[in-house]
Amino acid sequence: MTLEAIIIAVFGVLILGIFLGPNSVMVTFDEATPRLAARVERNVTTGFRFYNPKEGGRRTPGWIPSEVRK
């Protein structure tokens, strides 16, 4: 019985360390968010990996002027 309790305690400490420690999953996501947002913004701006669904070829984003006149 003591051995099982020790194994469960060690397993519990490891799991808590994964989710609450200094190198935890949440800290990794928090640190990666600005870099991911910058990459997405750059890719949208430059049209990186934009594909034309009808023709299947690569394309850059085309900006169509608004119908509304000032």
SULUR-V869377 format. One record per residue. N is the residue number from 1. RES is the residue in one letter. PHI is phi in whole degrees, -180 to 180 (NA if undefined). NEAR is the number of other C-alpha atoms within 12 Angstrom. Layout:
n->N res->RES phi->PHI near->NEAR
n->N res->RES phi->PHI near->NEAR
//
This chain:
n->1 res->M phi->NA near->7
n->2 res->T phi->-67 near->8
n->3 res->L phi->-62 near->9
n->4 res->E phi->-64 near->10
n->5 res->A phi->-64 near->11
n->6 res->I phi->-67 near->12
n->7 res->I phi->-63 near->13
n->8 res->I phi->-65 near->14
n->9 res->A phi->-65 near->14
n->10 res->V phi->-63 near->14
n->11 res->F phi->-60 near->14
n->12 res->G phi->-63 near->15
n->13 res->V phi->-64 near->15
n->14 res->L phi->-64 near->15
n->15 res->I phi->-64 near->15
n->16 res->L phi->-63 near->16
n->17 res->G phi->-64 near->17
n->18 res->I phi->-66 near->17
n->19 res->F phi->-96 near->17
n->20 res->L phi->-122 near->16
n->21 res->G phi->-76 near->15
n->22 res->P phi->-68 near->14
n->23 res->N phi->-111 near->15
n->24 res->S phi->-74 near->17
n->25 res->V phi->-62 near->17
n->26 res->M phi->-67 near->16
n->27 res->V phi->-65 near->16
n->28 res->T phi->-62 near->18
n->29 res->F phi->-65 near->15
n->30 res->D phi->-63 near->15
n->31 res->E phi->-77 near->15
n->32 res->A phi->-85 near->14
n->33 res->T phi->-59 near->14
n->34 res->P phi->-63 near->13
n->35 res->R phi->-67 near->14
n->36 res->L phi->-64 near->15
n->37 res->A phi->-63 near->15
n->38 res->A phi->-66 near->13
n->39 res->R phi->-66 near->16
n->40 res->V phi->-63 near->16
n->41 res->E phi->-63 near->14
n->42 res->R phi->-64 near->14
n->43 res->N phi->-66 near->16
n->44 res->V phi->-70 near->17
n->45 res->T phi->-66 near->16
n->46 res->T phi->-91 near->15
n->47 res->G phi->77 near->19
n->48 res->F phi->-64 near->16
n->49 res->R phi->62 near->18
n->50 res->F phi->-86 near->18
n->51 res->Y phi->-121 near->15
n->52 res->N phi->-83 near->14
n->53 res->P phi->-66 near->10
n->54 res->K phi->-80 near->8
n->55 res->E phi->-99 near->9
n->56 res->G phi->83 near->10
n->57 res->G phi->-89 near->11
n->58 res->R phi->-76 near->14
n->59 res->R phi->-150 near->17
n->60 res->T phi->-101 near->16
n->61 res->P phi->-64 near->16
n->62 res->G phi->-102 near->13
n->63 res->W phi->-101 near->8
n->64 res->I phi->-98 near->7
n->65 res->P phi->-63 near->7
n->66 res->S phi->-69 near->7
n->67 res->E phi->-75 near->6
n->68 res->V phi->-78 near->6
n->69 res->R phi->-105 near->5
n->70 res->K phi->-82 near->4
//
